Amino acid sequence: MTAELVRGQNHPLSQARLEIRVSAGAPIVAGATLSDDNGKVHGTEWVAHPGTPVLPGLEVSRQAAADHRLAVDLDAVPEAVHRVSVLLALPTGVGGPVRFGAIAAPFIAVTGLDGTEVASYTITGLDAESAVVALELYRRQDAWKVRAIGQGYAGGLAELLADQNLPEAGTLANSINEAVAQGVARSVPAPPPRTADTDRHRPQTAPAVGPDQTGPTPTSPYGTQGASGAVPPSPATPPYGGQPPQNTPASGYPAAAGEPPATNGGVNYSHPRRQNTAPPPAPPAPPAQPGQPGQPVAGDATGWSMDERLYNQVWGMFEDLARTTAAYRSAVDFADSRMEKELDHVLSDPRSRIGGQGDAAREAAQAKHAQLVDQARATLDRDLAQLTAEADVVEPALPPPYARWDNPVWHAYRVPMETPMAVRLGDLHLPESDPLRIPMLVRLPLERGLWIDSGASGSLDGAFHDSHDLRRLALETAVAHAARLLAVYPAGDFTVHVIDPAGSGAQPLAPLVQTGVLAAPPAVGAAGVTELLGRLTQRVDLVQMAVRGGAPESLPQGFDTSEQLLIVNDFPHGFDDRAVNQLRYLADEGPSVGVHLMMVADREEASAYGPLLDPLWRSLLRLTPVPEDHLADPWVGHAWTYEPPLAPPGSQVLQQVLTQVAAARRSWNR
């Protein structure tokens, strides 16, 4: 039975391996401190936080999220540690809430590895506080207990850590906030909220059973069937500190009357809710045969147009892959912890360490582990096969904004008459499903600028080490992004400017320059940089004043009302402090009035600007020109491998598309 604690109350802990689950109404930072019997934290190495997430017996989340899972192994905690304090804080500098009184009361639960709650605590009464010591696990006479604390601090992490007797509390708080900000700068956008009308069908979750209980095999709300005895986590408390999709009930998606049943707990492609009051959707998918999944159909999701249905379907594929992978990893983690527990039990008895009895117990534990892992992998492979079949159908049917450059749809390209709802910025995949690629779609107009990192490669194969090659590849990636944006907007609705202070990007920029799609030749030299930045900054000021004054018609005659994109190459070379402040202003204020920023820069070189550059870095989505680099996932916590959207080697598709765009622009300007 769960003990529902109030502030100051304690409860004994009978298990050594625990999870601490945190749920809040907004992304928060979770951490923990280790202290001795006098409550003293002996230094920063005794603090677990996103920058240093692992300590002996303790692991915390690596990013800010609305839901967290902290892993604790009390047997592995050093003997000198007598207290583990769990800390929660609101991240600073990322545009979120600044006090706990503005969000739902955080809920924290201590559970066993099978999800059984031991104790829970809702932290009420918080208002101006931005950091709080939620609870503590403490040792008394070789036994561990949990106590509800709920001590808040209006001064944030710095004040909280100072109260933990850390002399370098301010420095540590700043490093934690910086680690969180970098995680935000490298995060994949979370899936869009799903209403009951647009949810992909999910089977109901079967009653959970413990690892040593009998009963039906549990069906995961992630769309997969869990391994025997392994109960994957619900979307309400996703693993690895991820944030669940909004409007997702913890019990899964119940089937409405008249809907086809789920297919063996796997991914279901029938999309029964596509029949609604919207315009007539695509023909329904053929009915599934008994025991077989429905056949995937491109555009077989809800939406007012085929583009919207395909967009929703792609996001559904992203969610399905995230869910089934999370369920697989959870099952493997459970199998590992179960085998460790059984082996520890064997080794704890000196009589069974040697001889046939010990060997038999070890073999039995390893066999059970292999069985659980194999069963989880079989379930994952089944779901991956279904998702791969769907990708094989969906990919060829994607329109130009969503399609790869090698898709034949570009051969029939025509400049569109209206702006699409999204654009493809690359592909995402996970190591467990390497051949399967999910398009990374971002809504238009862009709400966030881009930072194309030309620094040290994150490639696993080490293919790019030469800095010159990396800079060239980064600018080619920026050109591919710009070409796609130009291609998906109607003629005259999107304008591109380029800053190339030293003229070093002439070759990669050739497709934009030679086809004539740029508003003007790339700005070079200090004078060119100053003139272009001043002009765009003035544009942002004019539009903001007109909008705030409710008089958009007061803009100067002939004012270009199209969306604007500024590509900045080779930053920070050739930029002074004034130029950096103007870039920061464009990154912060520009998107709301149609001015967007795309930086091509080395983060390490740009760090010379120190705090002056930090807001710019945090406000942009950081991408890489090299496949195999990773993007954080704020939803489930996976590290997705990102692949940039480059045209095939030797292909002339960019030049052909840009030539049509330039011709349409000339006709439009007549």
LINPELIN-V237507 format. One line per field, one symbol per residue. ss: DSSP state (a for helix, b for strand, c for the rest). psi: psi as a letter, one per 40 degrees, with the letter a starting at -180 (. if undefined). A space follows every 50 residues. Layout:
ss->???
psi->???
This chain:
ss->ccbbbccccbbbbcccbbbbbbbbbbbbbbbbbbbccccccccaaabbbc cbcbbccbbcccccbbbbbbbbbaaaccccccbbbbbbbcccccccccca aaccccbbbbbcccccbbbbbbccccccccbbbbbbbbbbccbbbbbbbb bbbccaaaaaaaacccccaaaaaaaaaaaaaaaaacbbcccccccccccc cccbccccccccccccccbcccccbcccccccccaaacaaaccccccccc cbcccccccccccccccccccaaacccccccccccccccccccccccccc cccccaaaaaaaaaaaaaaaaaaaaaaaaaaaaaaaaaaaaaaaaaaaca aacccaaaaaaaaaaaaaaaaaaaaaaaaaaaaaaaaaaaaaaaaaaccc cccccccaaaaacccccccccbbbbbbbbcaaaccccbbbbbbccccccb bbbcccccccccccccaaaaaaaaaaaaaaaaaaaaaacccccbbbbbbb cccccccccaaaaaaccbccccbcaaaaaaaaaaaaaaaaaaaaaaaacc caaaccccccccbbbbbbbbbcccccaaaaaaaaaaaaacaaacbbbbbb bcaaaaaaacaaaaaaaaacbbbbccccbbbbbcccccbbbbbccccccc ccaaaaaaaaaaaaaaaaac
psi->hhhhiiheiihiheidhiihhhhieihihhaiihiaeeehheideehhid dgehihehhiieihiehihhhhgddehidehehhhhiiihiieeeaieid eeiihihhihiideehhdiihhgieiceieiihdiihihhfeiiihhhcf hihdeaddddddeefhdfddddddddddddddddefhhiiiiihiddehi hiiihihiiideiiiihihheeeihiihehhiiiddgiifeihiiifhid eahihiheiiiigfeahhedgdeehaeiihaiiiiiiiiheiiihihhef iiieidddddddddddddddddddddddddddddddddddddddddeehd dediidddddddddddddddddddddddddddddddddddddddddeiid deiidehedddfhihieihieiiheaiiiidefddhhhhhhhiiihehii hhheahiehdefdhdhdddddddddddddddddddddeiiheehhhihhg defefdddedddddefeidiihhiidddddddddddddddddddddddef gdeeiihehheiihhhhhifiehehaddddddddddddeddeffhihhhh ihdddeedebddedddddeihhiiehieiiiiheceeighhhhigiiihe iedddddddddddddddde.
